């Protein structure tokens, strides 16, 4: 893990297209501003974990559902 020290209004640039700015420092809290392309998802870790847990708990849809109308017509033949 890279650890950097920054002061208010200083920035960190990641891969030329993501900029993190130290917006405010108040006590033990730091407010960050993040500029990134829209296609780059940005989440707090607790939100990201909740999203991952929700996605992992959703059962998969059946890959194919038999067409009941076709099944019935086959039985009638």
mmCIF file of the N, C-alpha and C atoms, coordinates in Angstrom:
data_MODEL
# 
_entry.id   MODEL 
# 
loop_
_atom_site.group_PDB 
_atom_site.id 
_atom_site.type_symbol 
_atom_site.label_atom_id 
_atom_site.label_alt_id 
_atom_site.label_comp_id 
_atom_site.label_asym_id 
_atom_site.label_entity_id 
_atom_site.label_seq_id 
_atom_site.pdbx_PDB_ins_code 
_atom_site.Cartn_x 
_atom_site.Cartn_y 
_atom_site.Cartn_z 
_atom_site.occupancy 
_atom_site.B_iso_or_equiv 
_atom_site.pdbx_formal_charge 
_atom_site.auth_seq_id 
_atom_site.auth_comp_id 
_atom_site.auth_asym_id 
_atom_site.auth_atom_id 
_atom_site.pdbx_PDB_model_num 
ATOM 1   N N  . UNK A 1 1  ? 0.844   -1.175  0.000   1.00 0.00 ? 1  UNK A N  1 
ATOM 2   C CA . UNK A 1 1  ? 0.000   0.000   0.000   1.00 0.00 ? 1  UNK A CA 1 
ATOM 3   C C  . UNK A 1 1  ? 0.890   1.239   0.000   1.00 0.00 ? 1  UNK A C  1 
ATOM 4   N N  . UNK A 1 2  ? 0.600   2.138   -0.889  1.00 0.00 ? 2  UNK A N  1 
ATOM 5   C CA . UNK A 1 2  ? 1.290   3.420   -0.937  1.00 0.00 ? 2  UNK A CA 1 
ATOM 6   C C  . UNK A 1 2  ? 0.610   4.351   0.055   1.00 0.00 ? 2  UNK A C  1 
ATOM 7   N N  . UNK A 1 3  ? 1.369   4.989   0.920   1.00 0.00 ? 3  UNK A N  1 
ATOM 8   C CA . UNK A 1 3  ? 0.832   5.928   1.904   1.00 0.00 ? 3  UNK A CA 1 
ATOM 9   C C  . UNK A 1 3  ? 1.407   7.303   1.596   1.00 0.00 ? 3  UNK A C  1 
ATOM 10  N N  . UNK A 1 4  ? 0.531   8.287   1.402   1.00 0.00 ? 4  UNK A N  1 
ATOM 11  C CA . UNK A 1 4  ? 0.949   9.643   1.066   1.00 0.00 ? 4  UNK A CA 1 
ATOM 12  C C  . UNK A 1 4  ? 0.428   10.630  2.094   1.00 0.00 ? 4  UNK A C  1 
ATOM 13  N N  . UNK A 1 5  ? 1.188   11.672  2.347   1.00 0.00 ? 5  UNK A N  1 
ATOM 14  C CA . UNK A 1 5  ? 0.732   12.772  3.198   1.00 0.00 ? 5  UNK A CA 1 
ATOM 15  C C  . UNK A 1 5  ? 0.300   13.915  2.294   1.00 0.00 ? 5  UNK A C  1 
ATOM 16  N N  . UNK A 1 6  ? -0.830  14.513  2.589   1.00 0.00 ? 6  UNK A N  1 
ATOM 17  C CA . UNK A 1 6  ? -1.345  15.629  1.802   1.00 0.00 ? 6  UNK A CA 1 
ATOM 18  C C  . UNK A 1 6  ? -1.945  16.651  2.748   1.00 0.00 ? 6  UNK A C  1 
ATOM 19  N N  . UNK A 1 7  ? -1.944  17.896  2.334   1.00 0.00 ? 7  UNK A N  1 
ATOM 20  C CA . UNK A 1 7  ? -2.584  18.973  3.081   1.00 0.00 ? 7  UNK A CA 1 
ATOM 21  C C  . UNK A 1 7  ? -3.846  19.390  2.337   1.00 0.00 ? 7  UNK A C  1 
ATOM 22  N N  . UNK A 1 8  ? -4.664  20.209  2.994   1.00 0.00 ? 8  UNK A N  1 
ATOM 23  C CA . UNK A 1 8  ? -5.896  20.687  2.387   1.00 0.00 ? 8  UNK A CA 1 
ATOM 24  C C  . UNK A 1 8  ? -5.590  21.319  1.025   1.00 0.00 ? 8  UNK A C  1 
ATOM 25  N N  . UNK A 1 9  ? -6.428  21.007  0.057   1.00 0.00 ? 9  UNK A N  1 
ATOM 26  C CA . UNK A 1 9  ? -6.359  21.482  -1.330  1.00 0.00 ? 9  UNK A CA 1 
ATOM 27  C C  . UNK A 1 9  ? -5.244  20.847  -2.154  1.00 0.00 ? 9  UNK A C  1 
ATOM 28  N N  . UNK A 1 10 ? -4.479  19.939  -1.587  1.00 0.00 ? 10 UNK A N  1 
ATOM 29  C CA . UNK A 1 10 ? -3.481  19.222  -2.376  1.00 0.00 ? 10 UNK A CA 1 
ATOM 30  C C  . UNK A 1 10 ? -4.158  18.041  -3.062  1.00 0.00 ? 10 UNK A C  1 
ATOM 31  N N  . UNK A 1 11 ? -3.523  17.557  -4.132  1.00 0.00 ? 11 UNK A N  1 
ATOM 32  C CA . UNK A 1 11 ? -4.147  16.527  -4.968  1.00 0.00 ? 11 UNK A CA 1 
ATOM 33  C C  . UNK A 1 11 ? -3.245  15.321  -5.131  1.00 0.00 ? 11 UNK A C  1 
ATOM 34  N N  . UNK A 1 12 ? -3.889  14.228  -5.524  1.00 0.00 ? 12 UNK A N  1 
ATOM 35  C CA . UNK A 1 12 ? -3.209  12.995  -5.919  1.00 0.00 ? 12 UNK A CA 1 
ATOM 36  C C  . UNK A 1 12 ? -3.774  12.632  -7.289  1.00 0.00 ? 12 UNK A C  1 
ATOM 37  N N  . UNK A 1 13 ? -2.911  12.312  -8.228  1.00 0.00 ? 13 UNK A N  1 
ATOM 38  C CA . UNK A 1 13 ? -3.344  11.941  -9.578  1.00 0.00 ? 13 UNK A CA 1 
ATOM 39  C C  . UNK A 1 13 ? -3.064  10.456  -9.777  1.00 0.00 ? 13 UNK A C  1 
ATOM 40  N N  . UNK A 1 14 ? -4.084  9.731   -10.260 1.00 0.00 ? 14 UNK A N  1 
ATOM 41  C CA . UNK A 1 14 ? -3.961  8.296   -10.518 1.00 0.00 ? 14 UNK A CA 1 
ATOM 42  C C  . UNK A 1 14 ? -4.220  8.055   -11.999 1.00 0.00 ? 14 UNK A C  1 
ATOM 43  N N  . UNK A 1 15 ? -3.244  7.491   -12.656 1.00 0.00 ? 15 UNK A N  1 
ATOM 44  C CA . UNK A 1 15 ? -3.386  7.057   -14.053 1.00 0.00 ? 15 UNK A CA 1 
ATOM 45  C C  . UNK A 1 15 ? -3.888  8.167   -14.983 1.00 0.00 ? 15 UNK A C  1 
ATOM 46  N N  . UNK A 1 16 ? -3.486  9.382   -14.756 1.00 0.00 ? 16 UNK A N  1 
ATOM 47  C CA . UNK A 1 16 ? -3.777  10.541  -15.606 1.00 0.00 ? 16 UNK A CA 1 
ATOM 48  C C  . UNK A 1 16 ? -5.244  10.939  -15.699 1.00 0.00 ? 16 UNK A C  1 
ATOM 49  N N  . UNK A 1 17 ? -6.184  10.091  -15.267 1.00 0.00 ? 17 UNK A N  1 
ATOM 50  C CA . UNK A 1 17 ? -7.591  10.461  -15.433 1.00 0.00 ? 17 UNK A CA 1 
ATOM 51  C C  . UNK A 1 17 ? -8.397  10.433  -14.135 1.00 0.00 ? 17 UNK A C  1 
ATOM 52  N N  . UNK A 1 18 ? -7.744  10.204  -13.018 1.00 0.00 ? 18 UNK A N  1 
ATOM 53  C CA . UNK A 1 18 ? -8.419  10.242  -11.720 1.00 0.00 ? 18 UNK A CA 1 
ATOM 54  C C  . UNK A 1 18 ? -7.645  11.205  -10.828 1.00 0.00 ? 18 UNK A C  1 
ATOM 55  N N  . UNK A 1 19 ? -8.356  12.197  -10.277 1.00 0.00 ? 19 UNK A N  1 
ATOM 56  C CA . UNK A 1 19 ? -7.728  13.181  -9.401  1.00 0.00 ? 19 UNK A CA 1 
ATOM 57  C C  . UNK A 1 19 ? -8.468  13.174  -8.070  1.00 0.00 ? 19 UNK A C  1 
ATOM 58  N N  . UNK A 1 20 ? -7.723  13.004  -6.993  1.00 0.00 ? 20 UNK A N  1 
ATOM 59  C CA . UNK A 1 20 ? -8.289  13.035  -5.645  1.00 0.00 ? 20 UNK A CA 1 
ATOM 60  C C  . UNK A 1 20 ? -7.775  14.298  -4.975  1.00 0.00 ? 20 UNK A C  1 
ATOM 61  N N  . UNK A 1 21 ? -8.698  15.125  -4.482  1.00 0.00 ? 21 UNK A N  1 
ATOM 62  C CA . UNK A 1 21 ? -8.345  16.384  -3.834  1.00 0.00 ? 21 UNK A CA 1 
ATOM 63  C C  . UNK A 1 21 ? -8.740  16.323  -2.368  1.00 0.00 ? 21 UNK A C  1 
ATOM 64  N N  . UNK A 1 22 ? -7.852  16.772  -1.498  1.00 0.00 ? 22 UNK A N  1 
ATOM 65  C CA . UNK A 1 22 ? -8.179  16.885  -0.076  1.00 0.00 ? 22 UNK A CA 1 
ATOM 66  C C  . UNK A 1 22 ? -9.007  18.163  0.061   1.00 0.00 ? 22 UNK A C  1 
ATOM 67  N N  . UNK A 1 23 ? -10.289 18.023  0.316   1.00 0.00 ? 23 UNK A N  1 
ATOM 68  C CA . UNK A 1 23 ? -11.207 19.154  0.366   1.00 0.00 ? 23 UNK A CA 1 
ATOM 69  C C  . UNK A 1 23 ? -11.236 19.777  1.754   1.00 0.00 ? 23 UNK A C  1 
ATOM 70  N N  . UNK A 1 24 ? -11.238 18.936  2.783   1.00 0.00 ? 24 UNK A N  1 
ATOM 71  C CA . UNK A 1 24 ? -11.364 19.447  4.147   1.00 0.00 ? 24 UNK A CA 1 
ATOM 72  C C  . UNK A 1 24 ? -10.772 18.445  5.124   1.00 0.00 ? 24 UNK A C  1 
ATOM 73  N N  . UNK A 1 25 ? -10.158 18.967  6.162   1.00 0.00 ? 25 UNK A N  1 
ATOM 74  C CA . UNK A 1 25 ? -9.659  18.135  7.258   1.00 0.00 ? 25 UNK A CA 1 
ATOM 75  C C  . UNK A 1 25 ? -10.252 18.721  8.531   1.00 0.00 ? 25 UNK A C  1 
ATOM 76  N N  . UNK A 1 26 ? -11.040 17.906  9.227   1.00 0.00 ? 26 UNK A N  1 
ATOM 77  C CA . UNK A 1 26 ? -11.685 18.369  10.457  1.00 0.00 ? 26 UNK A CA 1 
ATOM 78  C C  . UNK A 1 26 ? -11.549 17.271  11.498  1.00 0.00 ? 26 UNK A C  1 
ATOM 79  N N  . UNK A 1 27 ? -10.691 17.481  12.487  1.00 0.00 ? 27 UNK A N  1 
ATOM 80  C CA . UNK A 1 27 ? -10.470 16.466  13.515  1.00 0.00 ? 27 UNK A CA 1 
ATOM 81  C C  . UNK A 1 27 ? -9.904  15.209  12.887  1.00 0.00 ? 27 UNK A C  1 
ATOM 82  N N  . UNK A 1 28 ? -10.581 14.085  13.113  1.00 0.00 ? 28 UNK A N  1 
ATOM 83  C CA . UNK A 1 28 ? -10.097 12.812  12.563  1.00 0.00 ? 28 UNK A CA 1 
ATOM 84  C C  . UNK A 1 28 ? -10.783 12.452  11.243  1.00 0.00 ? 28 UNK A C  1 
ATOM 85  N N  . UNK A 1 29 ? -11.484 13.419  10.636  1.00 0.00 ? 29 UNK A N  1 
ATOM 86  C CA . UNK A 1 29 ? -12.170 13.159  9.362   1.00 0.00 ? 29 UNK A CA 1 
ATOM 87  C C  . UNK A 1 29 ? -11.541 13.969  8.238   1.00 0.00 ? 29 UNK A C  1 
ATOM 88  N N  . UNK A 1 30 ? -11.450 13.330  7.088   1.00 0.00 ? 30 UNK A N  1 
ATOM 89  C CA . UNK A 1 30 ? -10.914 13.963  5.889   1.00 0.00 ? 30 UNK A CA 1 
ATOM 90  C C  . UNK A 1 30 ? -11.975 13.869  4.805   1.00 0.00 ? 30 UNK A C  1 
ATOM 91  N N  . UNK A 1 31 ? -12.278 14.986  4.157   1.00 0.00 ? 31 UNK A N  1 
ATOM 92  C CA . UNK A 1 31 ? -13.224 14.980  3.032   1.00 0.00 ? 31 UNK A CA 1 
ATOM 93  C C  . UNK A 1 31 ? -12.421 15.002  1.745   1.00 0.00 ? 31 UNK A C  1 
ATOM 94  N N  . UNK A 1 32 ? -12.772 14.095  0.860   1.00 0.00 ? 32 UNK A N  1 
ATOM 95  C CA . UNK A 1 32 ? -12.073 13.957  -0.412  1.00 0.00 ? 32 UNK A CA 1 
ATOM 96  C C  . UNK A 1 32 ? -12.998 14.336  -1.555  1.00 0.00 ? 32 UNK A C  1 
ATOM 97  N N  . UNK A 1 33 ? -12.434 14.968  -2.558  1.00 0.00 ? 33 UNK A N  1 
ATOM 98  C CA . UNK A 1 33 ? -13.136 15.195  -3.816  1.00 0.00 ? 33 UNK A CA 1 
ATOM 99  C C  . UNK A 1 33 ? -12.491 14.295  -4.853  1.00 0.00 ? 33 UNK A C  1 
ATOM 100 N N  . UNK A 1 34 ? -13.293 13.602  -5.630  1.00 0.00 ? 34 UNK A N  1 
ATOM 101 C CA . UNK A 1 34 ? -12.754 12.654  -6.607  1.00 0.00 ? 34 UNK A CA 1 
ATOM 102 C C  . UNK A 1 34 ? -13.280 13.011  -7.987  1.00 0.00 ? 34 UNK A C  1 
ATOM 103 N N  . UNK A 1 35 ? -12.364 13.256  -8.906  1.00 0.00 ? 35 UNK A N  1 
ATOM 104 C CA . UNK A 1 35 ? -12.706 13.487  -10.307 1.00 0.00 ? 35 UNK A CA 1 
ATOM 105 C C  . UNK A 1 35 ? -12.266 12.254  -11.083 1.00 0.00 ? 35 UNK A C  1 
ATOM 106 N N  . UNK A 1 36 ? -13.218 11.629  -11.768 1.00 0.00 ? 36 UNK A N  1 
ATOM 107 C CA . UNK A 1 36 ? -12.911 10.416  -12.528 1.00 0.00 ? 36 UNK A CA 1 
ATOM 108 C C  . UNK A 1 36 ? -13.912 10.293  -13.668 1.00 0.00 ? 36 UNK A C  1 
ATOM 109 N N  . UNK A 1 37 ? -13.571 9.544   -14.702 1.00 0.00 ? 37 UNK A N  1 
ATOM 110 C CA . UNK A 1 37 ? -14.539 9.309   -15.778 1.00 0.00 ? 37 UNK A CA 1 
ATOM 111 C C  . UNK A 1 37 ? -15.806 8.650   -15.226 1.00 0.00 ? 37 UNK A C  1 
ATOM 112 N N  . UNK A 1 38 ? -16.932 8.944   -15.849 1.00 0.00 ? 38 UNK A N  1 
ATOM 113 C CA . UNK A 1 38 ? -18.219 8.398   -15.375 1.00 0.00 ? 38 UNK A CA 1 
ATOM 114 C C  . UNK A 1 38 ? -18.237 6.878   -15.333 1.00 0.00 ? 38 UNK A C  1 
ATOM 115 N N  . UNK A 1 39 ? -17.499 6.238   -16.228 1.00 0.00 ? 39 UNK A N  1 
ATOM 116 C CA . UNK A 1 39 ? -17.521 4.773   -16.275 1.00 0.00 ? 39 UNK A CA 1 
ATOM 117 C C  . UNK A 1 39 ? -16.709 4.127   -15.159 1.00 0.00 ? 39 UNK A C  1 
ATOM 118 N N  . UNK A 1 40 ? -16.021 4.929   -14.357 1.00 0.00 ? 40 UNK A N  1 
ATOM 119 C CA . UNK A 1 40 ? -15.244 4.393   -13.238 1.00 0.00 ? 40 UNK A CA 1 
ATOM 120 C C  . UNK A 1 40 ? -16.124 4.426   -11.991 1.00 0.00 ? 40 UNK A C  1 
ATOM 121 N N  . UNK A 1 41 ? -16.535 3.260   -11.478 1.00 0.00 ? 41 UNK A N  1 
ATOM 122 C CA . UNK A 1 41 ? -17.364 3.251   -10.271 1.00 0.00 ? 41 UNK A CA 1 
ATOM 123 C C  . UNK A 1 41 ? -16.527 3.641   -9.049  1.00 0.00 ? 41 UNK A C  1 
ATOM 124 N N  . UNK A 1 42 ? -17.102 4.492   -8.204  1.00 0.00 ? 42 UNK A N  1 
ATOM 125 C CA . UNK A 1 42 ? -16.427 4.929   -6.981  1.00 0.00 ? 42 UNK A CA 1 
ATOM 126 C C  . UNK A 1 42 ? -17.408 4.737   -5.834  1.00 0.00 ? 42 UNK A C  1 
ATOM 127 N N  . UNK A 1 43 ? -17.007 3.956   -4.828  1.00 0.00 ? 43 UNK A N  1 
ATOM 128 C CA . UNK A 1 43 ? -17.864 3.680   -3.675  1.00 0.00 ? 43 UNK A CA 1 
ATOM 129 C C  . UNK A 1 43 ? -17.027 3.711   -2.402  1.00 0.00 ? 43 UNK A C  1 
ATOM 130 N N  . UNK A 1 44 ? -17.652 4.102   -1.298  1.00 0.00 ? 44 UNK A N  1 
ATOM 131 C CA . UNK A 1 44 ? -17.023 3.886   0.008   1.00 0.00 ? 44 UNK A CA 1 
ATOM 132 C C  . UNK A 1 44 ? -16.964 2.379   0.214   1.00 0.00 ? 44 UNK A C  1 
ATOM 133 N N  . UNK A 1 45 ? -15.991 1.909   0.975   1.00 0.00 ? 45 UNK A N  1 
ATOM 134 C CA . UNK A 1 45 ? -15.792 0.457   1.105   1.00 0.00 ? 45 UNK A CA 1 
ATOM 135 C C  . UNK A 1 45 ? -17.018 -0.252  1.664   1.00 0.00 ? 45 UNK A C  1 
ATOM 136 N N  . UNK A 1 46 ? -17.724 0.358   2.623   1.00 0.00 ? 46 UNK A N  1 
ATOM 137 C CA . UNK A 1 46 ? -18.899 -0.312  3.188   1.00 0.00 ? 46 UNK A CA 1 
ATOM 138 C C  . UNK A 1 46 ? -20.021 -0.422  2.160   1.00 0.00 ? 46 UNK A C  1 
ATOM 139 N N  . UNK A 1 47 ? -20.149 0.556   1.279   1.00 0.00 ? 47 UNK A N  1 
ATOM 140 C CA . UNK A 1 47 ? -21.155 0.491   0.217   1.00 0.00 ? 47 UNK A CA 1 
ATOM 141 C C  . UNK A 1 47 ? -20.757 -0.573  -0.801  1.00 0.00 ? 47 UNK A C  1 
ATOM 142 N N  . UNK A 1 48 ? -19.481 -0.601  -1.169  1.00 0.00 ? 48 UNK A N  1 
ATOM 143 C CA . UNK A 1 48 ? -18.985 -1.603  -2.110  1.00 0.00 ? 48 UNK A CA 1 
ATOM 144 C C  . UNK A 1 48 ? -19.220 -3.015  -1.569  1.00 0.00 ? 48 UNK A C  1 
ATOM 145 N N  . UNK A 1 49 ? -18.921 -3.227  -0.283  1.00 0.00 ? 49 UNK A N  1 
ATOM 146 C CA . UNK A 1 49 ? -19.138 -4.544  0.332   1.00 0.00 ? 49 UNK A CA 1 
ATOM 147 C C  . UNK A 1 49 ? -20.614 -4.930  0.295   1.00 0.00 ? 49 UNK A C  1 
ATOM 148 N N  . UNK A 1 50 ? -21.503 -3.972  0.573   1.00 0.00 ? 50 UNK A N  1 
ATOM 149 C CA . UNK A 1 50 ? -22.941 -4.256  0.544   1.00 0.00 ? 50 UNK A CA 1 
ATOM 150 C C  . UNK A 1 50 ? -23.394 -4.629  -0.867  1.00 0.00 ? 50 UNK A C  1 
ATOM 151 N N  . UNK A 1 51 ? -22.878 -3.930  -1.863  1.00 0.00 ? 51 UNK A N  1 
ATOM 152 C CA . UNK A 1 51 ? -23.220 -4.244  -3.257  1.00 0.00 ? 51 UNK A CA 1 
ATOM 153 C C  . UNK A 1 51 ? -22.755 -5.650  -3.602  1.00 0.00 ? 51 UNK A C  1 
ATOM 154 N N  . UNK A 1 52 ? -21.528 -5.985  -3.221  1.00 0.00 ? 52 UNK A N  1 
ATOM 155 C CA . UNK A 1 52 ? -20.993 -7.314  -3.508  1.00 0.00 ? 52 UNK A CA 1 
ATOM 156 C C  . UNK A 1 52 ? -21.811 -8.396  -2.808  1.00 0.00 ? 52 UNK A C  1 
ATOM 157 N N  . UNK A 1 53 ? -22.173 -8.175  -1.544  1.00 0.00 ? 53 UNK A N  1 
ATOM 158 C CA . UNK A 1 53 ? -22.977 -9.157  -0.806  1.00 0.00 ? 53 UNK A CA 1 
ATOM 159 C C  . UNK A 1 53 ? -24.340 -9.344  -1.457  1.00 0.00 ? 53 UNK A C  1 
ATOM 160 N N  . UNK A 1 54 ? -24.948 -8.246  -1.903  1.00 0.00 ? 54 UNK A N  1 
ATOM 161 C CA . UNK A 1 54 ? -26.256 -8.337  -2.547  1.00 0.00 ? 54 UNK A CA 1 
ATOM 162 C C  . UNK A 1 54 ? -26.158 -9.096  -3.870  1.00 0.00 ? 54 UNK A C  1 
ATOM 163 N N  . UNK A 1 55 ? -25.131 -8.811  -4.649  1.00 0.00 ? 55 UNK A N  1 
ATOM 164 C CA . UNK A 1 55 ? -24.966 -9.497  -5.931  1.00 0.00 ? 55 UNK A CA 1 
ATOM 165 C C  . UNK A 1 55 ? -24.687 -10.979 -5.738  1.00 0.00 ? 55 UNK A C  1 
ATOM 166 N N  . UNK A 1 56 ? -23.972 -11.333 -4.687  1.00 0.00 ? 56 UNK A N  1 
ATOM 167 C CA . UNK A 1 56 ? -23.652 -12.739 -4.433  1.00 0.00 ? 56 UNK A CA 1 
ATOM 168 C C  . UNK A 1 56 ? -24.831 -13.508 -3.860  1.00 0.00 ? 56 UNK A C  1 
ATOM 169 N N  . UNK A 1 57 ? -25.811 -12.805 -3.266  1.00 0.00 ? 57 UNK A N  1 
ATOM 170 C CA . UNK A 1 57 ? -26.936 -13.503 -2.651  1.00 0.00 ? 57 UNK A CA 1 
ATOM 171 C C  . UNK A 1 57 ? -28.127 -13.648 -3.592  1.00 0.00 ? 57 UNK A C  1 
ATOM 172 N N  . UNK A 1 58 ? -28.122 -12.966 -4.722  1.00 0.00 ? 58 UNK A N  1 
ATOM 173 C CA . UNK A 1 58 ? -29.232 -13.051 -5.677  1.00 0.00 ? 58 UNK A CA 1 
ATOM 174 C C  . UNK A 1 58 ? -29.091 -14.346 -6.464  1.00 0.00 ? 58 UNK A C  1 
ATOM 175 N N  . UNK A 1 59 ? -30.119 -15.220 -6.423  1.00 0.00 ? 59 UNK A N  1 
ATOM 176 C CA . UNK A 1 59 ? -30.024 -16.470 -7.188  1.00 0.00 ? 59 UNK A CA 1 
ATOM 177 C C  . UNK A 1 59 ? -30.016 -16.178 -8.685  1.00 0.00 ? 59 UNK A C  1 
ATOM 178 N N  . UNK A 1 60 ? -29.305 -17.004 -9.412  1.00 0.00 ? 60 UNK A N  1 
ATOM 179 C CA . UNK A 1 60 ? -29.239 -16.836 -10.862 1.00 0.00 ? 60 UNK A CA 1 
ATOM 180 C C  . UNK A 1 60 ? -30.576 -17.184 -11.487 1.00 0.00 ? 60 UNK A C  1 
ATOM 181 N N  . UNK A 1 61 ? -30.899 -16.476 -12.556 1.00 0.00 ? 61 UNK A N  1 
ATOM 182 C CA . UNK A 1 61 ? -32.105 -16.776 -13.323 1.00 0.00 ? 61 UNK A CA 1 
ATOM 183 C C  . UNK A 1 61 ? -31.883 -18.091 -14.062 1.00 0.00 ? 61 UNK A C  1 
ATOM 184 N N  . UNK A 1 62 ? -32.943 -18.881 -14.247 1.00 0.00 ? 62 UNK A N  1 
ATOM 185 C CA . UNK A 1 62 ? -32.781 -20.099 -15.045 1.00 0.00 ? 62 UNK A CA 1 
ATOM 186 C C  . UNK A 1 62 ? -32.292 -19.733 -16.442 1.00 0.00 ? 62 UNK A C  1 
ATOM 187 N N  . UNK A 1 63 ? -31.411 -20.564 -16.984 1.00 0.00 ? 63 UNK A N  1 
ATOM 188 C CA . UNK A 1 63 ? -30.839 -20.266 -18.296 1.00 0.00 ? 63 UNK A CA 1 
ATOM 189 C C  . UNK A 1 63 ? -31.877 -20.397 -19.398 1.00 0.00 ? 63 UNK A C  1 
ATOM 190 N N  . UNK A 1 64 ? -32.810 -21.341 -19.264 1.00 0.00 ? 64 UNK A N  1 
ATOM 191 C CA . UNK A 1 64 ? -33.883 -21.455 -20.244 1.00 0.00 ? 64 UNK A CA 1 
ATOM 192 C C  . UNK A 1 64 ? -35.130 -21.942 -19.527 1.00 0.00 ? 64 UNK A C  1 
ATOM 193 N N  . UNK A 1 65 ? -36.226 -21.315 -19.857 1.00 0.00 ? 65 UNK A N  1 
ATOM 194 C CA . UNK A 1 65 ? -37.506 -21.687 -19.264 1.00 0.00 ? 65 UNK A CA 1 
ATOM 195 C C  . UNK A 1 65 ? -38.330 -22.339 -20.366 1.00 0.00 ? 65 UNK A C  1 
ATOM 196 N N  . UNK A 1 66 ? -38.811 -23.572 -20.144 1.00 0.00 ? 66 UNK A N  1 
ATOM 197 C CA . UNK A 1 66 ? -39.612 -24.229 -21.185 1.00 0.00 ? 66 UNK A CA 1 
ATOM 198 C C  . UNK A 1 66 ? -40.854 -23.409 -21.497 1.00 0.00 ? 66 UNK A C  1 
ATOM 199 N N  . UNK A 1 67 ? -41.193 -23.370 -22.735 1.00 0.00 ? 67 UNK A N  1 
ATOM 200 C CA . UNK A 1 67 ? -42.379 -22.651 -23.176 1.00 0.00 ? 67 UNK A CA 1 
ATOM 201 C C  . UNK A 1 67 ? -43.585 -23.554 -22.934 1.00 0.00 ? 67 UNK A C  1 
ATOM 202 N N  . UNK A 1 68 ? -44.439 -23.171 -21.990 1.00 0.00 ? 68 UNK A N  1 
ATOM 203 C CA . UNK A 1 68 ? -45.577 -24.011 -21.599 1.00 0.00 ? 68 UNK A CA 1 
ATOM 204 C C  . UNK A 1 68 ? -46.528 -24.238 -22.770 1.00 0.00 ? 68 UNK A C  1 
ATOM 205 N N  . UNK A 1 69 ? -46.696 -23.233 -23.619 1.00 0.00 ? 69 UNK A N  1 
ATOM 206 C CA . UNK A 1 69 ? -47.597 -23.380 -24.764 1.00 0.00 ? 69 UNK A CA 1 
ATOM 207 C C  . UNK A 1 69 ? -47.073 -24.455 -25.720 1.00 0.00 ? 69 UNK A C  1 
ATOM 208 N N  . UNK A 1 70 ? -45.783 -24.453 -25.988 1.00 0.00 ? 70 UNK A N  1 
ATOM 209 C CA . UNK A 1 70 ? -45.201 -25.471 -26.866 1.00 0.00 ? 70 UNK A CA 1 
ATOM 210 C C  . UNK A 1 70 ? -45.307 -26.854 -26.233 1.00 0.00 ? 70 UNK A C  1 
ATOM 211 N N  . UNK A 1 71 ? -45.085 -26.953 -24.928 1.00 0.00 ? 71 UNK A N  1 
ATOM 212 C CA . UNK A 1 71 ? -45.186 -28.241 -24.247 1.00 0.00 ? 71 UNK A CA 1 
ATOM 213 C C  . UNK A 1 71 ? -46.607 -28.788 -24.354 1.00 0.00 ? 71 UNK A C  1 
ATOM 214 N N  . UNK A 1 72 ? -47.597 -27.915 -24.164 1.00 0.00 ? 72 UNK A N  1 
ATOM 215 C CA . UNK A 1 72 ? -48.990 -28.353 -24.237 1.00 0.00 ? 72 UNK A CA 1 
ATOM 216 C C  . UNK A 1 72 ? -49.344 -28.807 -25.648 1.00 0.00 ? 72 UNK A C  1 
ATOM 217 N N  . UNK A 1 73 ? -48.874 -28.090 -26.662 1.00 0.00 ? 73 UNK A N  1 
ATOM 218 C CA . UNK A 1 73 ? -49.210 -28.480 -28.034 1.00 0.00 ? 73 UNK A CA 1 
ATOM 219 C C  . UNK A 1 73 ? -48.557 -29.804 -28.401 1.00 0.00 ? 73 UNK A C  1 
ATOM 220 N N  . UNK A 1 74 ? -47.377 -30.081 -27.861 1.00 0.00 ? 74 UNK A N  1 
ATOM 221 C CA . UNK A 1 74 ? -46.728 -31.371 -28.123 1.00 0.00 ? 74 UNK A CA 1 
ATOM 222 C C  . UNK A 1 74 ? -47.528 -32.508 -27.498 1.00 0.00 ? 74 UNK A C  1 
ATOM 223 N N  . UNK A 1 75 ? -48.112 -32.275 -26.337 1.00 0.00 ? 75 UNK A N  1 
ATOM 224 C CA . UNK A 1 75 ? -48.899 -33.309 -25.671 1.00 0.00 ? 75 UNK A CA 1 
ATOM 225 C C  . UNK A 1 75 ? -50.185 -33.612 -26.439 1.00 0.00 ? 75 UNK A C  1 
ATOM 226 N N  . UNK A 1 76 ? -50.744 -32.592 -27.084 1.00 0.00 ? 76 UNK A N  1 
ATOM 227 C CA . UNK A 1 76 ? -51.999 -32.770 -27.802 1.00 0.00 ? 76 UNK A CA 1 
ATOM 228 C C  . UNK A 1 76 ? -51.815 -33.495 -29.130 1.00 0.00 ? 76 UNK A C  1 
ATOM 229 N N  . UNK A 1 77 ? -50.611 -33.576 -29.645 1.00 0.00 ? 77 UNK A N  1 
ATOM 230 C CA . UNK A 1 77 ? -50.387 -34.215 -30.946 1.00 0.00 ? 77 UNK A CA 1 
ATOM 231 C C  . UNK A 1 77 ? -50.393 -35.703 -30.852 1.00 0.00 ? 77 UNK A C  1 
# 
